[in-house]
Structure formats: structure tokens, C-alpha cells
Amino acid sequence: MTVVADNNFKEPFNLFHFLGLLAVLLIPTLPATLTWLKILGS
């Protein structure tokens, strides 16, 4: 039973961990992305 519970708890943790890592990697690119959108839009 503990193995099943561990597997059930590992998946959401890994998902949130991955999403958090992705957000941390993408946040620094936001100003550049917005700048490029302004340049391409004008």
C-alpha cells in the first residue's frame, strides 16, 4: 500500500516541480519576448 501511495504522491510533485522549473526558466525571457512582440507588431 505504501508503494501505491508513494507513486500517487510522486506524480503531482514531479508535475509541480517541472512546472516550477519551467516558470523559473521562462520568467527571465519575458521582457525580451515582449520587446520582440512590440518590434514585430509595429
PDB file of N, CA, C and O in Angstrom:
ATOM      1  N   MET A   1       0.835  -1.209   0.000  1.00  0.00           N
ATOM      2  CA  MET A   1       0.000   0.000   0.000  1.00  0.00           C
ATOM      3  C   MET A   1       0.869   1.257   0.000  1.00  0.00           C
ATOM      4  O   MET A   1       0.521   2.254  -0.633  1.00  0.00           O
ATOM      5  N   THR A   2       1.994   1.211   0.706  1.00  0.00           N
ATOM      6  CA  THR A   2       2.833   2.415   0.769  1.00  0.00           C
ATOM      7  C   THR A   2       3.434   2.730  -0.595  1.00  0.00           C
ATOM      8  O   THR A   2       3.622   3.898  -0.936  1.00  0.00           O
ATOM      9  N   VAL A   3       3.737   1.696  -1.377  1.00  0.00           N
ATOM     10  CA  VAL A   3       4.311   1.936  -2.709  1.00  0.00           C
ATOM     11  C   VAL A   3       3.292   2.645  -3.589  1.00  0.00           C
ATOM     12  O   VAL A   3       3.640   3.576  -4.316  1.00  0.00           O
ATOM     13  N   VAL A   4       2.028   2.209  -3.527  1.00  0.00           N
ATOM     14  CA  VAL A   4       0.981   2.850  -4.325  1.00  0.00           C
ATOM     15  C   VAL A   4       0.807   4.300  -3.883  1.00  0.00           C
ATOM     16  O   VAL A   4       0.682   5.192  -4.723  1.00  0.00           O
ATOM     17  N   ALA A   5       0.798   4.541  -2.577  1.00  0.00           N
ATOM     18  CA  ALA A   5       0.638   5.907  -2.063  1.00  0.00           C
ATOM     19  C   ALA A   5       1.828   6.761  -2.507  1.00  0.00           C
ATOM     20  O   ALA A   5       1.647   7.908  -2.917  1.00  0.00           O
ATOM     21  N   ASP A   6       3.042   6.212  -2.428  1.00  0.00           N
ATOM     22  CA  ASP A   6       4.222   6.967  -2.850  1.00  0.00           C
ATOM     23  C   ASP A   6       4.125   7.317  -4.329  1.00  0.00           C
ATOM     24  O   ASP A   6       4.437   8.438  -4.728  1.00  0.00           O
ATOM     25  N   ASN A   7       3.696   6.362  -5.135  1.00  0.00           N
ATOM     26  CA  ASN A   7       3.576   6.640  -6.565  1.00  0.00           C
ATOM     27  C   ASN A   7       2.521   7.719  -6.813  1.00  0.00           C
ATOM     28  O   ASN A   7       2.709   8.580  -7.673  1.00  0.00           O
ATOM     29  N   ASN A   8       1.428   7.679  -6.078  1.00  0.00           N
ATOM     30  CA  ASN A   8       0.376   8.683  -6.256  1.00  0.00           C
ATOM     31  C   ASN A   8       0.867  10.067  -5.851  1.00  0.00           C
ATOM     32  O   ASN A   8       0.481  11.062  -6.464  1.00  0.00           O
ATOM     33  N   PHE A   9       1.708  10.141  -4.834  1.00  0.00           N
ATOM     34  CA  PHE A   9       2.191  11.439  -4.376  1.00  0.00           C
ATOM     35  C   PHE A   9       3.367  11.930  -5.207  1.00  0.00           C
ATOM     36  O   PHE A   9       3.584  13.137  -5.308  1.00  0.00           O
ATOM     37  N   LYS A  10       4.126  11.026  -5.800  1.00  0.00           N
ATOM     38  CA  LYS A  10       5.290  11.449  -6.583  1.00  0.00           C
ATOM     39  C   LYS A  10       4.872  12.158  -7.865  1.00  0.00           C
ATOM     40  O   LYS A  10       5.507  13.136  -8.261  1.00  0.00           O
ATOM     41  N   GLU A  11       3.819  11.683  -8.520  1.00  0.00           N
ATOM     42  CA  GLU A  11       3.448  12.267  -9.814  1.00  0.00           C
ATOM     43  C   GLU A  11       3.082  13.752  -9.718  1.00  0.00           C
ATOM     44  O   GLU A  11       3.638  14.554 -10.468  1.00  0.00           O
ATOM     45  N   PRO A  12       2.161  14.151  -8.818  1.00  0.00           N
ATOM     46  CA  PRO A  12       1.855  15.593  -8.727  1.00  0.00           C
ATOM     47  C   PRO A  12       3.081  16.398  -8.332  1.00  0.00           C
ATOM     48  O   PRO A  12       3.286  17.498  -8.844  1.00  0.00           O
ATOM     49  N   PHE A  13       3.906  15.866  -7.422  1.00  0.00           N
ATOM     50  CA  PHE A  13       5.104  16.588  -7.001  1.00  0.00           C
ATOM     51  C   PHE A  13       6.029  16.816  -8.185  1.00  0.00           C
ATOM     52  O   PHE A  13       6.548  17.916  -8.375  1.00  0.00           O
ATOM     53  N   ASN A  14       6.232  15.769  -8.981  1.00  0.00           N
ATOM     54  CA  ASN A  14       7.092  15.920 -10.153  1.00  0.00           C
ATOM     55  C   ASN A  14       6.486  16.896 -11.150  1.00  0.00           C
ATOM     56  O   ASN A  14       7.212  17.659 -11.789  1.00  0.00           O
ATOM     57  N   LEU A  15       5.169  16.882 -11.289  1.00  0.00           N
ATOM     58  CA  LEU A  15       4.495  17.793 -12.215  1.00  0.00           C
ATOM     59  C   LEU A  15       4.686  19.236 -11.753  1.00  0.00           C
ATOM     60  O   LEU A  15       5.062  20.098 -12.547  1.00  0.00           O
ATOM     61  N   PHE A  16       4.428  19.500 -10.469  1.00  0.00           N
ATOM     62  CA  PHE A  16       4.585  20.866  -9.963  1.00  0.00           C
ATOM     63  C   PHE A  16       6.043  21.291 -10.003  1.00  0.00           C
ATOM     64  O   PHE A  16       6.352  22.447 -10.294  1.00  0.00           O
ATOM     65  N   HIS A  17       6.942  20.353  -9.708  1.00  0.00           N
ATOM     66  CA  HIS A  17       8.375  20.653  -9.749  1.00  0.00           C
ATOM     67  C   HIS A  17       8.788  21.035 -11.165  1.00  0.00           C
ATOM     68  O   HIS A  17       9.544  21.985 -11.365  1.00  0.00           O
ATOM     69  N   PHE A  18       8.288  20.289 -12.139  1.00  0.00           N
ATOM     70  CA  PHE A  18       8.604  20.578 -13.539  1.00  0.00           C
ATOM     71  C   PHE A  18       8.030  21.925 -13.968  1.00  0.00           C
ATOM     72  O   PHE A  18       8.705  22.713 -14.628  1.00  0.00           O
ATOM     73  N   LEU A  19       6.775  22.183 -13.587  1.00  0.00           N
ATOM     74  CA  LEU A  19       6.146  23.459 -13.949  1.00  0.00           C
ATOM     75  C   LEU A  19       6.864  24.621 -13.282  1.00  0.00           C
ATOM     76  O   LEU A  19       7.036  25.673 -13.897  1.00  0.00           O
ATOM     77  N   GLY A  20       7.283  24.449 -12.048  1.00  0.00           N
ATOM     78  CA  GLY A  20       8.025  25.491 -11.346  1.00  0.00           C
ATOM     79  C   GLY A  20       9.359  25.764 -12.014  1.00  0.00           C
ATOM     80  O   GLY A  20       9.749  26.919 -12.184  1.00  0.00           O
ATOM     81  N   LEU A  21      10.064  24.696 -12.395  1.00  0.00           N
ATOM     82  CA  LEU A  21      11.345  24.850 -13.081  1.00  0.00           C
ATOM     83  C   LEU A  21      11.143  25.556 -14.411  1.00  0.00           C
ATOM     84  O   LEU A  21      11.923  26.435 -14.778  1.00  0.00           O
ATOM     85  N   LEU A  22      10.099  25.173 -15.133  1.00  0.00           N
ATOM     86  CA  LEU A  22       9.805  25.802 -16.420  1.00  0.00           C
ATOM     87  C   LEU A  22       9.516  27.290 -16.232  1.00  0.00           C
ATOM     88  O   LEU A  22      10.001  28.118 -17.004  1.00  0.00           O
ATOM     89  N   ALA A  23       8.734  27.631 -15.217  1.00  0.00           N
ATOM     90  CA  ALA A  23       8.410  29.033 -14.953  1.00  0.00           C
ATOM     91  C   ALA A  23       9.669  29.821 -14.621  1.00  0.00           C
ATOM     92  O   ALA A  23       9.856  30.934 -15.111  1.00  0.00           O
ATOM     93  N   VAL A  24      10.533  29.245 -13.788  1.00  0.00           N
ATOM     94  CA  VAL A  24      11.775  29.927 -13.410  1.00  0.00           C
ATOM     95  C   VAL A  24      12.649  30.164 -14.633  1.00  0.00           C
ATOM     96  O   VAL A  24      13.310  31.197 -14.737  1.00  0.00           O
ATOM     97  N   LEU A  25      12.654  29.208 -15.561  1.00  0.00           N
ATOM     98  CA  LEU A  25      13.478  29.368 -16.762  1.00  0.00           C
ATOM     99  C   LEU A  25      12.866  30.379 -17.725  1.00  0.00           C
ATOM    100  O   LEU A  25      13.596  31.072 -18.434  1.00  0.00           O
ATOM    101  N   LEU A  26      11.530  30.478 -17.764  1.00  0.00           N
ATOM    102  CA  LEU A  26      10.877  31.366 -18.728  1.00  0.00           C
ATOM    103  C   LEU A  26      10.739  32.802 -18.247  1.00  0.00           C
ATOM    104  O   LEU A  26      10.696  33.722 -19.064  1.00  0.00           O
ATOM    105  N   ILE A  27      10.668  33.013 -16.930  1.00  0.00           N
ATOM    106  CA  ILE A  27      10.462  34.374 -16.407  1.00  0.00           C
ATOM    107  C   ILE A  27      11.523  35.362 -16.899  1.00  0.00           C
ATOM    108  O   ILE A  27      11.157  36.473 -17.280  1.00  0.00           O
ATOM    109  N   PRO A  28      12.818  35.020 -16.911  1.00  0.00           N
ATOM    110  CA  PRO A  28      13.809  35.989 -17.397  1.00  0.00           C
ATOM    111  C   PRO A  28      13.645  36.340 -18.877  1.00  0.00           C
ATOM    112  O   PRO A  28      14.158  37.368 -19.319  1.00  0.00           O
ATOM    113  N   THR A  29      12.954  35.521 -19.639  1.00  0.00           N
ATOM    114  CA  THR A  29      12.805  35.793 -21.073  1.00  0.00           C
ATOM    115  C   THR A  29      11.582  36.655 -21.363  1.00  0.00           C
ATOM    116  O   THR A  29      11.375  37.053 -22.509  1.00  0.00           O
ATOM    117  N   LEU A  30      10.768  36.953 -20.355  1.00  0.00           N
ATOM    118  CA  LEU A  30       9.553  37.726 -20.589  1.00  0.00           C
ATOM    119  C   LEU A  30       9.828  39.119 -21.155  1.00  0.00           C
ATOM    120  O   LEU A  30       9.178  39.493 -22.131  1.00  0.00           O
ATOM    121  N   PRO A  31      10.753  39.909 -20.600  1.00  0.00           N
ATOM    122  CA  PRO A  31      10.989  41.243 -21.172  1.00  0.00           C
ATOM    123  C   PRO A  31      11.441  41.170 -22.632  1.00  0.00           C
ATOM    124  O   PRO A  31      10.999  41.971 -23.456  1.00  0.00           O
ATOM    125  N   ALA A  32      12.308  40.228 -22.955  1.00  0.00           N
ATOM    126  CA  ALA A  32      12.782  40.091 -24.337  1.00  0.00           C
ATOM    127  C   ALA A  32      11.634  39.674 -25.249  1.00  0.00           C
ATOM    128  O   ALA A  32      11.510  40.171 -26.369  1.00  0.00           O
ATOM    129  N   THR A  33      10.795  38.759 -24.767  1.00  0.00           N
ATOM    130  CA  THR A  33       9.656  38.315 -25.568  1.00  0.00           C
ATOM    131  C   THR A  33       8.709  39.472 -25.843  1.00  0.00           C
ATOM    132  O   THR A  33       8.253  39.647 -26.974  1.00  0.00           O
ATOM    133  N   LEU A  34       8.409  40.266 -24.816  1.00  0.00           N
ATOM    134  CA  LEU A  34       7.510  41.413 -25.000  1.00  0.00           C
ATOM    135  C   LEU A  34       8.123  42.431 -25.957  1.00  0.00           C
ATOM    136  O   LEU A  34       7.425  43.014 -26.786  1.00  0.00           O
ATOM    137  N   THR A  35       9.441  42.641 -25.835  1.00  0.00           N
ATOM    138  CA  THR A  35      10.109  43.584 -26.735  1.00  0.00           C
ATOM    139  C   THR A  35      10.013  43.115 -28.179  1.00  0.00           C
ATOM    140  O   THR A  35       9.728  43.906 -29.078  1.00  0.00           O
ATOM    141  N   TRP A  36      10.255  41.803 -28.399  1.00  0.00           N
ATOM    142  CA  TRP A  36      10.178  41.271 -29.764  1.00  0.00           C
ATOM    143  C   TRP A  36       8.756  41.378 -30.300  1.00  0.00           C
ATOM    144  O   TRP A  36       8.566  41.671 -31.480  1.00  0.00           O
ATOM    145  N   LEU A  37       7.748  41.144 -29.450  1.00  0.00           N
ATOM    146  CA  LEU A  37       6.359  41.266 -29.905  1.00  0.00           C
ATOM    147  C   LEU A  37       6.074  42.713 -30.323  1.00  0.00           C
ATOM    148  O   LEU A  37       5.389  42.956 -31.316  1.00  0.00           O
ATOM    149  N   LYS A  38       6.604  43.666 -29.556  1.00  0.00           N
ATOM    150  CA  LYS A  38       6.394  45.082 -29.927  1.00  0.00           C
ATOM    151  C   LYS A  38       7.089  45.396 -31.246  1.00  0.00           C
ATOM    152  O   LYS A  38       6.538  46.096 -32.095  1.00  0.00           O
ATOM    153  N   ILE A  39       8.305  44.874 -31.414  1.00  0.00           N
ATOM    154  CA  ILE A  39       9.057  45.150 -32.652  1.00  0.00           C
ATOM    155  C   ILE A  39       8.348  44.515 -33.857  1.00  0.00           C
ATOM    156  O   ILE A  39       8.187  45.152 -34.898  1.00  0.00           O
ATOM    157  N   LEU A  40       7.931  43.262 -33.702  1.00  0.00           N
ATOM    158  CA  LEU A  40       7.290  42.574 -34.816  1.00  0.00           C
ATOM    159  C   LEU A  40       5.907  43.158 -35.091  1.00  0.00           C
ATOM    160  O   LEU A  40       5.449  43.142 -36.234  1.00  0.00           O
ATOM    161  N   GLY A  41       5.239  43.669 -34.066  1.00  0.00           N
ATOM    162  CA  GLY A  41       3.899  44.189 -34.236  1.00  0.00           C
ATOM    163  C   GLY A  41       3.878  45.574 -34.885  1.00  0.00           C
ATOM    164  O   GLY A  41       2.880  45.966 -35.488  1.00  0.00           O
ATOM    165  N   SER A  42       4.968  46.298 -34.761  1.00  0.00           N
ATOM    166  CA  SER A  42       4.970  47.658 -35.291  1.00  0.00           C
ATOM    167  C   SER A  42       5.412  47.729 -36.743  1.00  0.00           C
ATOM    168  O   SER A  42       5.462  48.814 -37.321  1.00  0.00           O
TER     169      SER A  42
END
